[in-house]
Amino acid sequence: MGYFANLNPGKRHKVLIAAMKQIADEMQDVTLVLCGAGPDEKKLRTLVRELGLQDRVVLCGRVDNSRAARLMFAMDVLVSCS
């Protein structure tokens, strides 16, 4: 699963990570990749650790358009939570 956005307040990233916790409890082969940077990045990394999702959620930071296209192509699911 993947998500591409600025990691700004109000984008509901915490909801997506909380949902990933529920998904991870049910399915072993799911990873969430969050691509983007912003003021909420540190808070989101902390939330990932608090929920024990370090091996299931990847925050890869800002990606250029070429890399974003390759990542999107590799994902089975692209999500939006704004």
C-alpha positions, 0 to 999 in steps of 0.5 A: 500500500502506498500514499504520496503527499506532504506530511502536513497537519490535517491530512489524516496520516494518523488515521491511515497509520492506525488503520494499518495497525488493524490491517497488520493484525489481520494480514502478514504480507502488507506494508505501507509506504508513505512518500512525502515530507513535512512538519508531521514526519517526526510525529508520524515516525513516533506513532509508527514506533508506538504502534510497533509498526516499524517493520510494516510502515516505511516513511521514505521522505520526499521522492522525485517524480521519476521515483514516485512513478516507479513506486506507484507502479510497484504498489498493489493499492494506492490510498488517499486519506486527505 
